[in-house]
Amino acid sequence: MTADKPLRADARRNRDALIATAREVFDAGDFFDLRFDDFARLAGVGTGTLYRHFPTREALAEAVYHGEVAALCDRARRLQATLPAAEALATFLRGMVDHIDAHQGLARTLATLMAAGSGALAEGSRALEQAVTDLVAAAVKNGAVRDDVNAGAVMMALHGIGAAHDRPGWRAEADGVITLVLDGLRRSCSGGSQREHEHEHDSAGTALRRQPLPPPTGGQ
């Protein structure tokens, strides 16, 4: 049993080396340009080692993605534990734009794999959405965020930002979208939610419509 520990440690190092190499290739945007066997050469391991850990290109990509999601979810938890709820949410969302901006090659590769229907990528997306859900729920509980918008809407905004990364002036526009999202989530100064405001507006409109019209003046 003791003799197996160095082998397990070696296997872990080899796996980590392959993931780190794939991560670099992701960022360069060359993930689909290399032969799969090239990842073994770049990581300094044998081809057999590559296939033992990752039998397909997609399996390697999913491992990179899982690492990214785990890091982002961990950051969300740390922000929630150390900052006021509204600030934690804002910091995380703006940090997501920083992350997409710094790793555009990763975003393009993941978008391609997501379009292919990877179940593992869908699982990671759900984990990230849960992290955003927790941040939004904490801000709602704190009274800083309205309670009639769920995390799904926030995730749609993040997906849209990522999908539009090739637009000229993307960064400024992405920051602007996050500002719009945060402004839209913010509870109004009156303390009522947007839904309550709309209900009051509709009620007032109904009341006005029920009032008799004033008699005509002048004319026939």
C-alpha positions, 0 to 999 in steps of 0.5 A: 500500500505504501509503495503505491503512493509515489505512483499515485503522486506521479500520476497526479503530477502527470495529470496536472501537467496535461491540464496545465498544458491544455489550459495554455493551449486554450488561452492561445486559441489553438486547442483544435489546431493541435493533434491530440497526441501533441498535448502529451509532447508539450506536457512532457509525458508519454502518449499512453499517459495522455490516453490513460488520463484523458481518452479524448480531446473532449475529456481533456477540455472538460477537465480544464473547464471543471478547474475553471468552474471550481476556482470561480465558485471558490471565489464566489464563496470567499467574496460572500464570506468577506464582503457585504452581500451587494458588494460581493455580487458586484465584485464577482460579476465584474470579476467575471468580465475580467476573467473572460477578457483575460481568457478569450481563447478559453471562452471561444473553445468552451463555446464550441464545446458547449455547442456540441452538447457536452454534458460535463460543460452543462454540469459546470454551468449549473455549478456556476449558476448556483454560485451566482444564485447564492450571491443574489440570494444573500443580497436579497436577504440583505435588502440590497437587491430586489426579490423578483429577479432570479440568478438565471437572468444574471447568467443570461447576461454573462452568457451574452457577454461571453458570446459577444467577445469578438465585438469591437469595443467589447470590454467597455460594452461588457462593463456597461452591461454589468452596470445595467444588470447591477442597476436593474437588480438594485432595490429602489430607494422607496423600498418597494420592488419593481413588481410592486411599482408596476402593480401600483401603476397598473392599479392607478391606470385601472382606477383612472379608466373607471372614472366617468369621462367629463362632459364635453365642453363647447361644440355641438 
